[in-house]
Every structure is written in structure tokens, then in C-alpha cells.
Amino acid sequence: MTGVPDPADRSGGELDGYHIGHLPAGIRDLVSDFASEWEGVSFATRVWERRVEGGHRVDLRVHVLRGDRLGTFVELRDFLAEYHERDPADWAQAEFRHGEAPGLIGAAEAFWLDRPGLAVNVLIDSERFVSGDLSTIVQSITAAHGGAGVSALP
């Protein structure tokens, strides 16, 4: 992870080898980076949130995932269904391509397998933003400096 972006910049900065090139209007400036691991997969995560009555609400999350168990697109989808506690049979998504990479996109979430062992997962607040915002964010995410970076996690 390379640090939180400048709030005046409408891009999302760089996260673990990826440049987040666009943020929709209305994204709040409260931004946090996290590193974690779950079931053998490391996560580099950036979260944009806003204050609401009684706490905070997440507007946008971007995860860069790294792990051997993400070797195929089907393995990625199964992993994310388990991680996000979703029933794969009820998970409404459409196929899309992120460059040459296979992906799925729905109303509030998209993910793609950049290469075996490396994936990106993007989630938005569907009550504040529309699927067109999600698509624009997703297509703006590119490998930084010509290639995906080395994970910040051991």
C-alpha cells in the first residue's frame, strides 16, 4: 500500500500496485487503508466513508487480494462468496472484461482476476451511487507503473 490519496485529487491514489483513477462525486474525504488476511488470502484495502448520525457509513471499498487459492476465476468467485457471506446462486452479476481479465459486476460490487493469485474487488454503497459509478471506478483501476506491485504484507 502506498498511502492515502490527497483529498483534492479526484483519483483514489495507489493501493498495493494499482492506481484508482476515478472517484465519483460525493465520495467523502475520510479515507483509511488496512492490511489483513483471511483464509490464506492477503487483503490491501482502502475505504472511503462518511459520518452519519450515530457513526460512519462506507461509500466505497477497494480490495487488492493476493493468495494461492485465487488461482482461477471460479476459485476467486467462490472465495468472495464465502468472504462476503453470499449465496452464489442468488448473487446477481454480469460478466465483463477488465482489459483481458475476466470479471463479474453487479449493482454494488465488481471483481476480476488480474492473474492467478491476484484479484481486485470493488464495493460501493448502492444507496448513494449507481451501477454506472461502479463501472467507471472499476474501469479506472489500472496497474500502477506498468505492473502490479509487490504486496505490502509478508
C-alpha positions as CSV (number, residue, x, y, z in Angstrom):
1,M,0.0,0.0,0.0
2,T,1.3,3.4,-0.8
3,G,-0.8,5.8,1.3
4,V,-4.0,7.7,1.3
5,P,-4.7,10.0,-1.6
6,D,-4.8,13.8,-1.4
7,P,-8.5,14.7,-0.8
8,A,-8.3,17.4,-3.5
9,D,-7.4,14.7,-6.1
10,R,-10.4,13.0,-7.7
11,S,-8.4,9.8,-8.2
12,G,-8.2,7.3,-5.4
13,G,-4.4,7.1,-5.4
14,E,-2.3,3.9,-5.4
15,L,-3.1,0.8,-3.5
16,D,-0.8,-2.2,-3.5
17,G,0.3,-1.9,-7.1
18,Y,-2.9,-0.4,-8.5
19,H,-3.9,3.1,-9.4
20,I,-7.5,4.0,-8.6
21,G,-8.1,6.6,-11.4
22,H,-11.6,7.9,-10.6
23,L,-13.8,8.6,-7.6
24,P,-17.5,9.6,-8.1
25,A,-18.7,13.0,-6.9
26,G,-19.9,12.8,-3.3
27,I,-17.2,10.4,-2.1
28,R,-16.2,11.7,1.3
29,D,-12.6,12.5,2.4
30,L,-12.4,10.2,5.4
31,V,-10.1,7.5,3.9
32,S,-8.4,4.6,5.6
33,D,-6.0,1.9,4.5
34,F,-5.9,-1.6,6.0
35,A,-3.9,-4.7,5.6
36,S,-5.4,-8.0,6.6
37,E,-5.5,-11.7,5.9
38,W,-8.4,-14.2,5.7
39,E,-8.3,-17.9,4.9
40,G,-4.8,-17.6,3.4
41,V,-5.5,-14.6,1.2
42,S,-3.9,-11.2,2.0
43,F,-6.0,-8.0,1.5
44,A,-4.8,-4.5,0.9
45,T,-7.9,-2.4,1.4
46,R,-8.8,1.3,1.0
47,V,-12.1,2.5,2.5
48,W,-13.9,5.8,1.9
49,E,-16.5,6.6,4.5
50,R,-18.6,9.5,5.8
51,R,-20.0,10.5,9.1
52,V,-23.7,9.8,9.6
53,E,-25.9,10.2,12.7
54,G,-24.7,7.6,15.1
55,G,-21.4,6.7,13.4
56,H,-20.0,6.2,9.9
57,R,-21.1,4.6,6.7
58,V,-18.8,3.2,4.0
59,D,-19.2,4.8,0.5
60,L,-16.5,2.8,-1.3
61,R,-14.1,-0.1,-0.6
62,V,-11.3,-1.4,-2.9
63,H,-9.6,-4.6,-2.0
64,V,-6.5,-6.0,-3.7
65,L,-6.3,-9.7,-2.9
66,R,-3.3,-12.0,-3.2
67,G,-3.2,-15.7,-2.5
68,D,-2.5,-19.1,-4.0
69,R,-6.2,-20.1,-3.5
70,L,-7.2,-17.5,-6.1
71,G,-5.7,-19.5,-9.0
72,T,-8.7,-19.4,-11.2
73,F,-11.7,-17.2,-11.7
74,V,-14.0,-19.8,-10.3
75,E,-11.8,-20.0,-7.2
76,L,-11.9,-16.2,-6.8
77,R,-15.7,-16.2,-7.1
78,D,-16.1,-19.0,-4.6
79,F,-13.7,-17.3,-2.2
80,L,-15.5,-13.9,-2.4
81,A,-18.9,-15.6,-1.9
82,E,-17.7,-17.1,1.3
83,Y,-15.9,-14.0,2.4
84,H,-18.9,-11.7,1.8
85,E,-21.3,-14.4,3.0
86,R,-23.3,-14.6,-0.2
87,D,-25.2,-17.4,-1.7
88,P,-23.6,-17.9,-5.2
89,A,-26.9,-19.0,-6.6
90,D,-28.5,-15.6,-5.6
91,W,-25.6,-13.4,-6.5
92,A,-26.8,-11.3,-9.4
93,Q,-23.9,-10.4,-11.6
94,A,-23.0,-9.9,-15.2
95,E,-19.8,-11.0,-16.9
96,F,-17.4,-8.2,-18.0
97,R,-13.7,-7.8,-19.0
98,H,-11.2,-5.7,-17.2
99,G,-8.7,-5.5,-20.0
100,E,-8.0,-9.1,-20.7
101,A,-9.1,-10.2,-17.2
102,P,-12.4,-12.0,-16.6
103,G,-14.7,-10.3,-14.1
104,L,-18.2,-10.1,-12.7
105,I,-20.2,-6.9,-11.9
106,G,-23.4,-6.3,-10.1
107,A,-25.3,-3.3,-8.8
108,A,-22.8,-2.6,-5.9
109,E,-19.8,-4.9,-6.4
110,A,-17.4,-5.9,-9.1
111,F,-14.3,-8.2,-9.1
112,W,-11.8,-9.6,-11.5
113,L,-8.9,-12.0,-11.6
114,D,-6.0,-9.9,-12.8
115,R,-3.8,-13.0,-13.0
116,P,-3.7,-16.2,-11.0
117,G,-3.2,-15.4,-7.3
118,L,-4.0,-11.6,-7.8
119,A,-7.5,-10.1,-7.9
120,V,-9.3,-6.8,-7.3
121,N,-12.7,-6.4,-5.5
122,V,-14.7,-3.1,-5.5
123,L,-17.8,-2.4,-3.5
124,I,-19.9,0.8,-3.4
125,D,-22.9,2.0,-1.4
126,S,-25.7,1.3,-3.8
127,E,-28.0,3.7,-1.9
128,R,-25.7,6.6,-2.8
129,F,-24.2,5.6,-6.1
130,V,-25.5,3.9,-9.2
131,S,-24.0,1.0,-11.1
132,G,-22.6,3.4,-13.7
133,D,-20.5,4.9,-11.0
134,L,-19.2,1.4,-10.1
135,S,-18.4,0.6,-13.7
136,T,-16.5,3.9,-14.1
137,I,-14.5,3.3,-10.9
138,V,-13.7,-0.3,-12.0
139,Q,-12.5,0.6,-15.4
140,S,-10.3,3.4,-14.0
141,I,-8.3,0.9,-11.9
142,T,-5.0,0.1,-13.6
143,A,-1.7,-1.5,-12.7
144,A,0.5,1.3,-11.3
145,H,3.8,2.0,-13.1
146,G,3.2,-0.7,-15.7
147,G,2.7,-3.6,-13.4
148,A,1.1,-4.8,-10.2
149,G,3.3,-4.1,-7.2
150,V,4.6,-6.3,-4.5
151,S,2.3,-6.9,-1.6
152,A,2.8,-4.8,1.5
153,L,2.0,-7.9,3.5
154,P,4.7,-10.6,4.3
